[in-house]
Amino acid sequence: MESEPSFGGRRTGCWLPRLRGNYGRMPNFKSMMDAWLEGRLPPVTAFEPDFATRLRLCMNHGDFSLAYSTVVQPGLSYFGDMNGYVAFATKMGHAFVLGDPVASEDERADYIRRFVAEMPRPCFVQVGGPTASVLADLGYRINQMGIESDLHLATHSFAGKRNETIRYSETWLRKKGYQIAECDGSIADSEQVRHISANWRKGRIVSRREMRFLNRPFETRLGPHMRRFMIVHPDGHAIAILDFDPIFKNGEVIGYTSAFKRKLVGTSAHAEIGLTKFAADRFKEEGRVRLSFGLSPLADIEASTFPESHLWRRSFEQAFRSRRVNEKIFNLQGQAAFKRRFHGARQASYIAFKRGSPIEMLALLRLLKTL
């Protein structure tokens, strides 16, 4: 999911919680209220893994799209032990788990049950079907929150008519004299990368802030095992960036997740498509098996196969269709359409909650930096 503010606020065409009165204009009061509410949460068993421990566990068990983000994202807390962990954050007295547990598949259910036993009614955000199934057995309601899509690189091909526009984008770039390359640090330094990112943000629907939690802040320097690809203008300066997070299994990088896209305002739409194809071809040549496009938020929402909230399903569907949301807050439809171009395998992503109250959803929206 690309870093951009999410939905919420007034007249969105859907029923979503929002702050009223002067609360949103009083940051000191908000901080005091947040501290008071979060102080009411019970302490969980202490586990503060250092970066090396988190990375080791992710390299062994980080086979889902958000796993690497749980390692490097600032501000997260952790529940678990030296064999695995649950990553979470708190806001307004509510706890929100980020993705699935980073643990062996046969132990993930145990980490979930243990955490739920210590933390009252935590909400689980962007989890897969197996985690959703465990939570349903614990009395949770499970709603779809969008679609994740992957390319299975071992069998994928960009040949054929349905991929004609993707091939054309790469060809167009090369014919116009653009260079597509992986960045080893010699193409653009940190200052140039920072400039591209800042310029990109000026063209966003809401430019003053970016989403967090589901996305972490963009960094000019890559973390361990990350990859960066760039497009270089014929005159020699970089104009577009595409960063990837690693996906691991048993200590090996088996694939990548598209993490950040940045480009100078006015850069051709062919840039993102051509960059993505180039990277996918490179990963396939290296023998990687998977390229994840991450979450298309609120896209193709359907009835869950688990007990769910009909209210929140309708709200998510309305938000995705809302013209105001897509034009003024977050281009949900455009992001989903871009990912559909690549015809990846699709699977539902879920949000799970015990209550799903308006206050809980408001806390989640504030955690995402949407208010």
N, C-alpha and C positions, 0 to 999 in steps of 0.2 A: 504494500500500500504506500502510495507516494505521500511525502510530508506536505500536508496542506490542511488548513483548519476544516473541521467537520461541520455537521449540521447542528442547528439549534436556533433559538431566538424567536422573534415575532413573525407572524404571518407567513409561516413556511408552507402552509397548505397541509400540515400534519400536526397531530397533537404531540408536542414534546415539552418537557419541563423547562422553565427558565426562571432566572432570578427576577424579583420584582422590587420596586421601591429603590432605595438608595444603597442597598446592600452591595451591588456590583461596583459602586463608586467609592467604596470605603475599604481599601486594601488592608489597612491596619486591623479593622474590625474583622474582615475575612480571615486574616491570619490568626487572630485571636480565637475566632470561632472554630476554625479548622483544628487548631491545637487542642482546644477543649474537647471537640468531638472525637478526635483521634486518641486523645488521652483516655477516653472511655473504653477503647478497644482492649481486650485482655492481652497480656503478653504471651507470645508463642515461644516455644522452645528455641533458645538462642542458637542461631547458625549464621555465621558471618564468613562465608568462604572468600578467600582472596581471589584475585583475578586468575592466577595460575590454576587454582582448584576448579573455578567455574569453567575455564577453557578446557581443562582435562576432561571434565564430565561432559561438556558439550561435544568434544571430539569423539567421545565414546558413544554418546546417546542422542546427539542433536540432529535428528533426522526429520525435523519439521521446520517450516519456513521461519518461525519466530525464535528458534532455539538460540541462534547466535546473538540476537538482540538481547536476550536475557543475560548474556555474558557481559556485554559491553555497555548497555544502557545505564546511564547514571540515575541514581535516586531509587533503585529497586531494593526491596528487602527479600530475604530468602528463608525458606523453611526446609529442613532436610538434614542431611548428614554427608559424609564423605563419599557416599555412593550415589547421591542424586539430590535434586532440590526442586522446589516449587518457587517460582519467582512471582512477587506480588508488589503492589503499591497500595497505599491507603489515601483516602480523601473523604473529608466530612464524616468520619466515623464509619466508613465502609472500606472493606478490603476487596481488591480486584486482582485476580490472578492473570498473568500474561502467558497465554498459550498452555501447552501441555507440560507435564512434569519433564524435566531433563533427567531421565533415569532409564534403566533398561525397561523394555516394553512389559515384561512380566512383573515388574515392581511398581509401575506407574499408578495402578489402582490403589496400592497400599499408601503411597505418598498422598494421594488425593484424600483418602479416608482419614488419615492421620491429621492432615491440615484442617479439614472440615471439623474434626472433633475438637481442635484447639481454637480455631477462629470462627466466631459465630457468623453463619450465613455469608461466606465470601462469594463474590460473583466471579465467574470464570469467563474470560473474554478471548475469542478467536481460538477455540479448541476444536479438535477433530472428533470424529465419531466415537472412537473407543473411550475417550475421556467423557464425552457426553453421555454415553451409556452408563458409566459408573455413577455419574452424578444423578442421572434419572433414578437409579436404584436408591439414591440417598434422599429422594424427595424433591429434587430440583425440577424446575421447568426449563425446557431447552428450546430456544428459538434459533432459527437460522439468522445469521447476521451478514451473509454474503457468500460469495463463491471464491474458492482458490483454484487456480489453474496451473498445470504443469505441462512441460514438454518431456516426454520420455525419449531421451536423446538417442538411445541405442537403436530405436526403430523409426525415429522421426526423420522426415525429409521435407525440404522446402520446395520440392518439385511439384508440378501439377498446377492446374488452373486456379484452384482456391488460394494458392500462395503467390499468385502472379504479382499482386501489388507489393508484397514484401520483397520479392526479388527486384522489382522495379525500383524501389527506394534505394537499395544498395547500389544498383547500376547507375541511377541518377546522380548520386553523390560522387561516384568515381568519375563519371563523364564530366561533371562540373569542376573537377580538379580537387575535390576534398579528399583528405587522407583519413582512413579509419584505422585505428591502432590501439593496442593495449598500452597504457601509460606506465612506464617504469620510473617516472620521476623526471625524465629528461624532456618531456613534451611541454609540461606546464608545472610551474612551482606552486607552492601553497597560496601565494598572493594571487596568482592568475586563477586558480581554482576558486578562491574566495570571491573574486570579482564575478566569475560566471554565476556562482550561487546567488550572490546579492542581486545581480541583474535579473536573474530568473524570478526571484521573489517579487520584484517590482511588477511583473506581469501576472501575478496570481490574483485570484478573486479577492482574497483577503491577504495582504502582504505583510502586516505588522507582526505576525506570529505564525508559528508552525505547530503542527500536531506533535504530541509526545505520547508516550506509552505504547500505542500500537506502532508508532515510529519513534525512533530516537533522534536527537539532534544531528544534523549533517556535520561531518568533520572534514576538514580539508586533507588531513592525513589519514591513510587507510589503517584499519586495525589488522591484526594478524590474520592471514589467510584470505583477506578481502581482495577483490580484483577491480580494476578501474579501466574503462575503455573510453576513448575520446575521438571526437571528430576535429580535424585541424583544417582551418580555412586555407585556400590556395595561397594566401599571403603569409601563412606560417603560424597564426595564432589559434589556440584552441577555442572552440565555440560551443561544444556540447560534451557532457560527461554522463557516463552510466556506471554506477557502482554496484557490485554484487557482494552479498554475504555468503559465506560457505555453508553448505549442508554436509554434515558428517555422519559417518556410521563406522563403528569399530575402529576409530582412530584415523580413518581415511576421509578425504574430501570426495564425496560422491556426486556433488552437484552444487548449484548456486541458486540464491534467491535474488531477484532484482530488488535492490534496496533504495537507491536514490537516482533520480534523473534530474539533470540540470542543463539548461542551455540559455544562450544569450537571447534576449527578446528579438524577435524577427527572424530567428533561425528557421529554416524549412522544417515542416512536419516530417519530411523524409528522414531527418536526423535520428529521431528516437527509433523508428522502425529499422533503419539501416544498421544502427548501432546494435540493436537487440539481435538481429539476424547474424551479424558478424560475430558477436560474443557466443551465440548458440552454436555456430559452426566451429568456433575455436574449442569450446567445451567438449563438443562431440569428438573432435579430432583427438583430444586428450584422453578420451575414454570415460568422461563423466557420464552419469546415467540420467541426470535430472536437472531441469531448469524450471524453477518456480517463479511465477509472476506475482505471487503473494495474493493478498485479499483484494477482491473487488467489493468494496463495502456496500451492503444493502442491495446488491444486484441479484436478480432472479430469486427473490425470496419465495419460498414455498412452505406449505404446511410441514412442520417437523414430524418425523416419525416417532418423536418422544412427546410426553406431556408438555404443553407449551402455553404461552400467554397469547390469546387471540388479539388482545388489545395491542401488544407490542408488535405482533406480526403485521397488523393493519397499519400501525404507525410507521414501521420500516418501509412497507410497500409505498405508502403515501409520500414519504420523504424521498424515495428514489424517483418517483414520478414528478415531484414538485418542480415546477419551473423556477420558482424563487430559490429553492435550495440549489439547483444546478447552475443558476446564473449568478447568484449573489453570495452563496456560502461555499459550496464545494461541487465540482463537476463530477458527480457520481456516474452519470450516464456516459460521459466522455471517457472516464477512466475504464469503465467496463467495456466500452466499445473498442478501445485500444487493445486490451488484452484478448478480446474475442478474435481479433485479426489473426492471431497465431494458432488458433484451433487446438488449444491444449486440452488435456484431460481435465475434467472439472469435478470438484467435490465440494460439498457444503461445509461451511465453517459455522460454528455455533457460539452463542452466548448463553450461559447457564446461570440462573439465579433462583434463590429461595422465594423472594417476594416480588422483585421487579417493581418496586414502588417508584413513584415519580421522584422522590428524594434520592433514592439510590441511582436512578438514571441521571439525575442532575449532578450527582457526585462524579459519575463516570464522565459526563460531558466536561466537567471542570478539570478532571484528571487529564483529559485529552487536550486541554488548553483551548476549548472552543468558546469560552465565555470571557 
